[in-house]
Amino acid sequence: MLNLGTRGRLRRLALVIMGAAMLSLAPGVAFAQVCGNGALESPPEGCDDGNTVGGDGCSAFCTIEDCGNAILDVGETCDPATGTCGGPSGAGSIACSGSPTCDNDCTPAACGDGNVNAAVPEDCESGGVDTAGCDGDPAGTPAAQNCTFAGCGDTRLNTANNEQCDDGNATPGDGCGPSCKFEVCGNGIVDPGEACDDGNGVNDDGCDTNCTATACGNGIVAGTEECDDGANDPGDGCGPTCLIELCGNAFLDPGEECDPCNPLPTASCVGLCQDIQCGNG
């Protein structure tokens, strides 16, 4: 038989249980939720693994640890908080776009980190080095030119893109050509002022090494030429046909009256290419 004290305690316990049951049926009444009790009380809990330790997939605040959830979880240095990569999809999911300062893997945004972050904005990623398609991040490169698509005329010298120069324009005749090559004879490109450019450094093949067509008077001694002073003027030592002007060259040079094809003298031409006359030797 229960004594009065025991009966009183049981009565009070019964009242508490009845009151709790009534409150649970009352609209608008909420109970305090406890993170870490192992029970998923959602919302606002996204998980509850029975502890309040972060870094195990369920944070100390009972939110799913995922890059993009706007919470700095264990192992993250930043969180882009874009709202496009949260949830169980995992860090660095393809839907996550990042922010100007934080990549979609919750690491600080930087050119060369391997993550193309359009919010920075970045066009491409090449691991911090120049490639034929991407301007990387070599030392001393302005930040605005990092991780952009490589292209001649972008003012960014990219040797991996076969550029020798890049003056930011496509204007010929300014020293850096439209294809980002130095405008010099021998580069294989016909630049302003050149008649030709075969880039092979060989004379007498139609285009000589001074980027003029092979011909007498272009300043290059080639083929059967004995001389080439870049002019076709007679009487200057190199004749109009690019032969040295001297008596016996079979050409009537200035000051000569005759010029035999054979070594002097001949029956009609003697001395210094003078006609045979009485008294001239």
HELIX and SHEET records of a PDB file:
HELIX    1   1 LEU A    4  LEU A   25  1                                  22    
HELIX    2   2 ALA A  143  GLN A  145  5                                   3    
HELIX    3   3 THR A  159  ASN A  161  5                                   3    
SHEET    1   A 2 CYS A 134  ASP A 135  0                                        
SHEET    2   A 2 THR A 148  PHE A 149 -1                                        
SHEET    1   B 2 CYS A 269  VAL A 270  0                                        
SHEET    2   B 2 GLN A 274  ASP A 275 -1                                        
END                                                                             
